[in-house]
Amino acid sequence: MRADSFDKLCQQVTTLKQHAEQFDKAKLFAKNRYMQAQPSLFDRGVFTTKSMKLVDYVLEIEDEVNSLPPLERRHAHNYALERIGNQVQAVFNVIKSTPIWEKENKSTYKPRNKPVSKSLPYQQAVKQIMQPAHELYDELKQNHEFERRLVLMVEECKLRMQNMGPVKAKAINLEILALHARLGRCRKAISATEEKIQIVEKQQLR
């Protein structure tokens, strides 16, 4: 990620933190027994933090942003960005639900700032970074899984050939050739996807 993009993301997370602090000050869960009984606002798969304060989760996002792997480690870098994007969306969803909680708890809290927009800048920043890179990485991951399965199938066929007669061995050999053809097409698809990823990453560095 470019330095200016990183600075912009940090600024947007700071804005998210301000909204989270306003949400916490409103104490919208105070009169809801169900929410008070919960150990955490979010699933452990999204956050490691366990808290009923929204700002605590934004602090975890800040830590994730500050420890973002370098761009050279592109797989780890994009995985971390995807995680940050999911975390931002999760916090935003809670903030977006503020009017619902205000109505249910009959709160008199009125935010000083304008209501949170449905399309916040930090959401746009994350989407600009992730799209279409994360889709290409999903495609690459799927292709690598196909490659792994085909390699295993080839190895299994070779093991079967060791105890077969000439006729059956010939049939298995034809099966191996067909698998190798599929493996070749799969590896071409992997190379094509990797080239697309390189183009996207070069565009992000501009």
Secondary structure, 3 states (H helix, E strand, C coil): CCHHHHHHHHHHHHHHHHHHHHHHHHCCCCCCHHHHCCCCCCCCCCCCCCCCCHHHHHHHHHHHHHCCCCCCCHHHHHHHHHHHHHHHHHHHHHHHCHHHHHHHHCCCCCCCCCCCCCCCHHHHHHHHHHCCHHHHHHHHHHHHHHHHHHHHHHHHHHHHHCCCCHHHHHHHHHHHHHHHHHHHHHHHHHHHHHHHHHHHHHHHHC
